[in-house]
């Protein structure tokens, strides 16, 4: 089931080094790139159907098309390498194992959108990864792929790595921009969208690492070759991170559109310890959970996920076995999002804190049925009432557990402290 | 970690060493606006000293040409900046979803017992500090522990015992 497009060079010894990467085709598209017009590059990417791999799945070529023309302002590219959504751990493989594929992608994107300055925003926790990335960038400068004349062509490109310092919210596009500007990562109200007024008030495109790294293949082989993989509306391949209760957790590159349970079974070795499946989180912790029954019919693409009232998200699949206590899982989730709330909007800052207090009370065995209903009501009152979607990233999954596993919450209430105690043993 | 409301004064003036000074000058040319250097300068400070003092905040503000309050704001908003000295070995245990599912609690409990401190505290001899942190992005090799920035994956009590013996 696995394919090797993005991960083609991951297993090559020292494949992260420029010399070795070049032997395996790195920067091979640069001359072709400069023989094309920027609009032709955008057209090719649009035709490939490549969708943003950060989680939202917005078509990349279309996003680039939003840039206003002739503003006289510089255009910036920000590469989102914050990768902070729990259960997401794919981009760091690119940063460490094939950083030159991403740098080549940055050159392609920059040329297409007419940008001469890229900022790569990498999360602060990625300590060894940031070193690997910077080393590759230094190599690319040394070899003339970056700097005043990219590979000898009349095109200037500077690439700067900007380190975050521990804030989930900086994975949100405008939180990320604020952070580069030296501020707290508090997202901006939109519109204006970053394509119009982004970094330093200038037109800015923000793309995920994996989206950018997909570009060399698309340019080299063409949009049609990319569309060979995946489904009609969800084309190409994706780096999936499978974690939780499976025998073989890890990062796997797969074409989009495969049946989820078949992937769990054949690629990740199935539910561990011979246990039964209780649920699957399909694309990072903010995506609504699927029951085993729902999981039977879902495929790994944007459309199927939407049909099942969840989201494709970041491709971070979490498998839950029969022993998982959903009430405590929800406590873990709410704790995370409350901790990561930037504090800007009252419904999120106060509401998630309130939700945390309620779920803790339930876990202690002191909850009442009205508390469970209140949690549900809070979800409705918080969601979409804030500047960014961080609060919804908490309420959407919480609501799914409350709906699909309501009996577990009720059991905590009806059996009171005894359930809480039994669960601690 | 823990109390993020107070700045501690060392009573000594702070400045970048030669290496950090050079890096600061290299980086500042990369940004059209000087305030973009707030996060990088806080990182340089923490790399040099291990934490960020009141004097360092004032120095960074002065160096960039901005208000100390803006630097302080970032130093408190972003959780990885330390506003007081950590242990020689700063141990972070991931507490989020995938690590939680793979029993990160056993790791925390073991460290609490072995070192004798709660998450958020530092041992009396200054050797260890312990912190529970949010998702570290190593979910496929959970549970994960980060010690002074270095990742240790697929941790269990046995591996942790060996690791602590090494550090001791």
HADDOCK unambig.tbl for C-alpha pairs under 7 A between the chains (distance, minus, plus):
assign (segid A and resid 84 and name CA) (segid B and resid 135 and name CA) 6.88 0.50 0.50
assign (segid A and resid 84 and name CA) (segid B and resid 137 and name CA) 6.74 0.50 0.50
assign (segid A and resid 86 and name CA) (segid B and resid 96 and name CA) 6.88 0.50 0.50
assign (segid A and resid 86 and name CA) (segid B and resid 97 and name CA) 6.56 0.50 0.50
assign (segid A and resid 86 and name CA) (segid B and resid 135 and name CA) 5.52 0.50 0.50
assign (segid A and resid 86 and name CA) (segid B and resid 137 and name CA) 6.97 0.50 0.50
assign (segid A and resid 87 and name CA) (segid B and resid 98 and name CA) 6.20 0.50 0.50
assign (segid A and resid 87 and name CA) (segid B and resid 137 and name CA) 6.83 0.50 0.50
assign (segid A and resid 87 and name CA) (segid B and resid 139 and name CA) 5.44 0.50 0.50
assign (segid A and resid 88 and name CA) (segid B and resid 137 and name CA) 6.03 0.50 0.50
assign (segid A and resid 89 and name CA) (segid B and resid 137 and name CA) 4.88 0.50 0.50
assign (segid A and resid 89 and name CA) (segid B and resid 138 and name CA) 5.83 0.50 0.50
assign (segid A and resid 89 and name CA) (segid B and resid 139 and name CA) 6.47 0.50 0.50
assign (segid A and resid 125 and name CA) (segid B and resid 136 and name CA) 6.48 0.50 0.50
assign (segid A and resid 127 and name CA) (segid B and resid 149 and name CA) 5.87 0.50 0.50
assign (segid A and resid 160 and name CA) (segid B and resid 30 and name CA) 6.88 0.50 0.50
assign (segid A and resid 165 and name CA) (segid B and resid 78 and name CA) 5.32 0.50 0.50
assign (segid A and resid 165 and name CA) (segid B and resid 79 and name CA) 6.49 0.50 0.50
assign (segid A and resid 165 and name CA) (segid B and resid 80 and name CA) 5.12 0.50 0.50
assign (segid A and resid 165 and name CA) (segid B and resid 81 and name CA) 6.89 0.50 0.50
assign (segid A and resid 166 and name CA) (segid B and resid 78 and name CA) 5.35 0.50 0.50
assign (segid A and resid 166 and name CA) (segid B and resid 79 and name CA) 5.16 0.50 0.50
assign (segid A and resid 166 and name CA) (segid B and resid 80 and name CA) 5.30 0.50 0.50
assign (segid A and resid 167 and name CA) (segid B and resid 78 and name CA) 5.95 0.50 0.50
assign (segid A and resid 167 and name CA) (segid B and resid 79 and name CA) 6.94 0.50 0.50
assign (segid A and resid 180 and name CA) (segid B and resid 36 and name CA) 5.71 0.50 0.50
assign (segid A and resid 181 and name CA) (segid B and resid 35 and name CA) 6.32 0.50 0.50
assign (segid A and resid 181 and name CA) (segid B and resid 36 and name CA) 4.43 0.50 0.50
assign (segid A and resid 182 and name CA) (segid B and resid 35 and name CA) 5.27 0.50 0.50
assign (segid A and resid 182 and name CA) (segid B and resid 36 and name CA) 4.23 0.50 0.50
assign (segid A and resid 182 and name CA) (segid B and resid 37 and name CA) 6.44 0.50 0.50
assign (segid A and resid 182 and name CA) (segid B and resid 38 and name CA) 5.27 0.50 0.50
assign (segid A and resid 182 and name CA) (segid B and resid 39 and name CA) 6.06 0.50 0.50
assign (segid A and resid 183 and name CA) (segid B and resid 74 and name CA) 6.31 0.50 0.50
assign (segid A and resid 184 and name CA) (segid B and resid 74 and name CA) 5.63 0.50 0.50
assign (segid A and resid 184 and name CA) (segid B and resid 77 and name CA) 6.17 0.50 0.50
assign (segid A and resid 241 and name CA) (segid B and resid 140 and name CA) 6.66 0.50 0.50
assign (segid A and resid 242 and name CA) (segid B and resid 140 and name CA) 6.19 0.50 0.50
assign (segid A and resid 243 and name CA) (segid B and resid 98 and name CA) 6.26 0.50 0.50
assign (segid A and resid 243 and name CA) (segid B and resid 139 and name CA) 5.78 0.50 0.50
assign (segid A and resid 243 and name CA) (segid B and resid 140 and name CA) 4.76 0.50 0.50
assign (segid A and resid 244 and name CA) (segid B and resid 98 and name CA) 5.26 0.50 0.50
assign (segid A and resid 244 and name CA) (segid B and resid 101 and name CA) 6.00 0.50 0.50
assign (segid A and resid 244 and name CA) (segid B and resid 102 and name CA) 6.70 0.50 0.50
assign (segid A and resid 249 and name CA) (segid B and resid 140 and name CA) 5.06 0.50 0.50
assign (segid A and resid 250 and name CA) (segid B and resid 140 and name CA) 4.52 0.50 0.50
assign (segid A and resid 332 and name CA) (segid B and resid 96 and name CA) 6.74 0.50 0.50
assign (segid A and resid 332 and name CA) (segid B and resid 97 and name CA) 6.73 0.50 0.50
assign (segid A and resid 336 and name CA) (segid B and resid 96 and name CA) 6.98 0.50 0.50
assign (segid A and resid 336 and name CA) (segid B and resid 134 and name CA) 6.78 0.50 0.50
